[in-house]
């Protein structure tokens, strides 16, 4: 799993949550798009958790190159931005799911489990 989030506290919290819920997966972290793409070139990920607001690029612009480098992974956008507007944009860009940060505790595990069950994340 790869967590791409520019806020260190949120990135760390998401990493801890993922490790607690899915201990069989390793979790790597990136604070910006350039680091995320470098990690995608070096490692294989089944799931990528992607914030939209990054310091060097929009997360929406990263979905295509991530999917090109990692065609078997599921990209789950995790953002604080208005869900009604950005969920559709995320899905249109190729994301598997959009989860609002204020709904993480309710929706993130559902999105992960769905991705794993559908085989979108290998």
C-alpha positions as CSV (number, residue, x, y, z in Angstrom):
1,X,0.0,0.0,0.0
2,X,1.1,3.6,-0.7
3,X,-0.2,6.6,1.2
4,X,0.3,9.9,-0.7
5,X,-0.6,12.7,1.6
6,X,1.2,16.0,2.2
7,X,0.2,16.5,5.8
8,X,2.5,14.4,8.0
9,X,-0.1,13.9,10.8
10,X,-2.8,12.7,8.4
11,X,-0.3,10.5,6.5
12,X,0.9,8.9,9.8
13,X,-2.7,8.4,11.1
14,X,-3.8,6.8,7.8
15,X,-0.7,4.6,7.8
16,X,-1.3,3.4,11.4
17,X,-5.0,2.8,10.6
18,X,-4.1,0.7,7.5
19,X,-1.5,-1.3,9.4
20,X,-3.9,-2.0,12.2
21,X,-6.7,-3.1,9.8
22,X,-4.6,-4.9,7.2
23,X,-1.4,-6.1,9.0
24,X,-0.4,-8.4,6.1
25,X,0.2,-5.4,3.9
26,X,3.2,-3.1,4.1
27,X,2.6,0.6,3.9
28,X,4.9,3.2,2.2
29,X,4.4,6.9,2.4
30,X,4.9,9.9,0.0
31,X,4.4,13.6,0.8
32,X,4.2,14.7,-2.8
33,X,3.6,13.5,-6.3
34,X,7.2,13.2,-7.4
35,X,8.0,10.9,-4.5
36,X,4.8,8.9,-5.2
37,X,5.8,8.3,-8.8
38,X,9.3,7.4,-7.8
39,X,8.0,4.8,-5.3
40,X,5.6,3.5,-8.0
41,X,8.6,2.9,-10.3
42,X,10.5,1.0,-7.5
43,X,7.7,-1.0,-5.8
44,X,4.5,-2.8,-6.7
45,X,1.4,-1.6,-4.8
46,X,-2.0,-3.2,-4.6
47,X,-3.6,0.0,-3.2
48,X,-2.7,3.6,-3.5
49,X,-4.4,6.2,-1.2
50,X,-4.1,9.6,-2.8
51,X,-4.9,13.0,-1.5
52,X,-5.9,15.6,-4.2
53,X,-4.2,18.6,-2.6
54,X,-0.5,18.0,-2.9
55,X,2.3,20.6,-3.0
56,X,3.7,19.8,-6.4
57,X,0.7,18.4,-8.4
58,X,-3.0,17.7,-8.2
59,X,-3.7,14.2,-7.1
60,X,-6.2,13.9,-9.9
61,X,-3.3,14.4,-12.4
62,X,-1.4,11.6,-10.7
63,X,-4.0,8.9,-11.2
64,X,-3.2,8.3,-14.9
65,X,0.6,7.9,-14.4
66,X,0.2,5.8,-11.3
67,X,-2.2,3.5,-13.2
68,X,0.2,3.4,-16.1
69,X,3.0,2.3,-13.7
70,X,0.8,0.1,-11.5
71,X,-2.0,-1.2,-13.8
72,X,-3.2,-3.7,-11.2
73,X,-3.5,-1.3,-8.3
74,X,-6.7,0.4,-7.1
75,X,-6.3,4.1,-6.5
76,X,-8.5,5.4,-3.6
77,X,-8.7,9.1,-3.4
78,X,-8.9,10.3,0.2
79,X,-9.6,14.1,0.4
80,X,-11.2,16.8,2.4
81,X,-12.4,18.5,-0.7
82,X,-16.1,18.7,-1.5
83,X,-17.2,15.1,-2.2
84,X,-20.0,16.0,-4.6
85,X,-17.6,17.8,-6.9
86,X,-14.4,15.8,-6.6
87,X,-15.7,12.2,-6.3
88,X,-17.0,12.3,-9.9
89,X,-13.7,13.8,-11.1
90,X,-11.7,11.2,-9.3
91,X,-13.7,8.3,-10.7
92,X,-13.5,9.9,-14.2
93,X,-9.7,10.1,-13.9
94,X,-9.5,6.4,-13.1
95,X,-9.8,6.2,-9.3
96,X,-11.4,3.1,-7.9
97,X,-13.2,5.1,-5.1
98,X,-13.4,8.5,-3.4
99,X,-13.5,8.7,0.4
100,X,-14.0,12.0,2.2
101,X,-11.6,12.5,5.1
102,X,-14.4,13.2,7.4
103,X,-15.9,9.8,6.5
104,X,-12.7,7.7,6.7
105,X,-13.8,5.7,9.7
106,X,-17.1,4.6,7.9
107,X,-16.1,4.4,4.3
108,X,-12.4,3.6,3.9
109,X,-12.5,-0.1,4.9
110,X,-15.5,-0.6,2.7
111,X,-13.7,0.8,-0.3
112,X,-10.6,-1.3,0.4
113,X,-12.6,-4.5,1.0
114,X,-14.5,-3.9,-2.2
115,X,-11.3,-3.3,-4.2
116,X,-9.8,-6.5,-2.8
117,X,-12.9,-8.5,-3.4
118,X,-13.3,-7.3,-7.0
119,X,-9.6,-8.1,-7.7
120,X,-8.9,-4.5,-8.7
121,X,-6.1,-4.6,-6.2
122,X,-3.6,-7.4,-6.8
